[in-house]
């Protein structure tokens, strides 16, 4: 297909393509004007991680994943429900979209709504809800560890109090028993001392009798022995009553049970101190690892809707209409296997074209006139000239052997066979030759009507 054929094809179907574009544009503009205006509000926030002592590729990836997680969190049903409870009107999932700005910690939150004020309110409210939700997420993350440590601290403290109470009870019981024993022992020694002193008082110190002097010496020796013992018991009694100290004597103390209790107490005290330190470490880790969500750019009330856009929709409709009609025209041309040009005839049939007669339109002849005598009535018309050219070509094709018979036929009915035969017979007769035209259509003969004659004998 050459350029000329393409231009001819465009010229033939241009009206349909333009009509399709106009209809598409009109439908697009009308449909767009019938839609509800949608407004869009945009806010921007940043997800800041805690300060890191080291920075490497893995920390970068973790930070990007954290920001992406927060962006996805904005479209969850739970967060939308919390936004509904806070704002007082429902927030649909399709209204909210969040997108991370590539290679940054910034997130753009976009909200669409028919009401511009609601679009702005939802955008700012969603960021506030996300900030609250961020704190709750970190609390949930450390809740289990904090609860476990707090339970361990409470259990350790309870055991420490219980063990201290048991140790105190055991110590008091031992002291009471020791005090009673010391009092008894001290009373016995005191009685012995009193008896000795009583006996010594009955002997005259200045007696000249050796027996009396020997008894005094014996009593004095016993008294010297008992006095330190009595003093020791008095000191022990003072320690037990005033200072609360136990004696080192192993007869009245229960060392095994008491030492076991003290050992267990020491272990629980260590557990308690270790748990306290772990709790402080956990709180410090929680403070250091909790990311911060901070609003950077608050949403403002939009002044113009983002959709519909009538002109843009009209252009799209026009483009669609143009493509549809152009496709339809291409399909028609592709499926049309008729021969329309002399070149097509030469290419397909591999036969020369001896003439080309334009279509004889009814408007070119008077009403009621037969088209079979068109060349006789309009000898100067282009159609008549085309028939004369056809006559000349036929004569030149039979230079060596003059043509006597010419057959005019076609593949279908009502394609102009009789009209062509009649007009060709007239132009041949006009050249001075005798012409006999025969109608070979036995079923529907029409040649006689071209000449306004009857076919009856």
DAZI-V492976 format. One line per field, one symbol per residue. phi: phi as a letter, one per 40 degrees, with the letter a starting at -180 (. if undefined). psi: psi as a letter, one per 40 degrees, with the letter a starting at -180 (. if undefined). A space follows every 50 residues. Layout:
phi = ???
psi = ???
//
This chain:
phi = .cccccccccccbccccccccccccccccccccccccbbbbbbbbbbbcc cbcbbaccccccccccccccccccbccccccccccccgacbccccbbbbc cdgbbcbbbbbbacbccccccccccccccccccccccccccbcccccccc cccccccccccccccccccccccccccccccccccccccccccccccccc ccbccccccccccccdcccccccccccccccccccccccccccgcccccc cbcbcccccccccccccccccccccccccccccccccccccbbbcbbccb ccbbccacbdccccccccccccccccccccccccccbccbbccccccccf bcccaabcccccccbccgccccbccccbcccdcccccccccccccccbcc bdcbbbbbaacacfbgcccccccccccccccgbcbbbbcccccbcbcccc bfbcbcc
psi = haddddddddddeddddddddddddddddddddeihhhihihihiihhii hhdihaddddddddddddddddddeidddddddddddeiihidedhihhh hhfieihhhhhhidhddddddddddddddddddddddddddedddddddd dddddddddddddddddddddddddddddddddddddddddddddddddd dehhdeiehdddddddddddddddddddddddddddddddddefiiiehe deigddddddddddddddddddddddddddddddddddehihhhhdhiii hidiieiigdddddddddddddddddddddddddeheihdidddddddef iiheihhihhideeiiheihedfddddgdeidddddddddddddddefdd hhhdhhhhiieiifeeddddddddddddddeeihhhhhhehedghedddd efiiei.
//
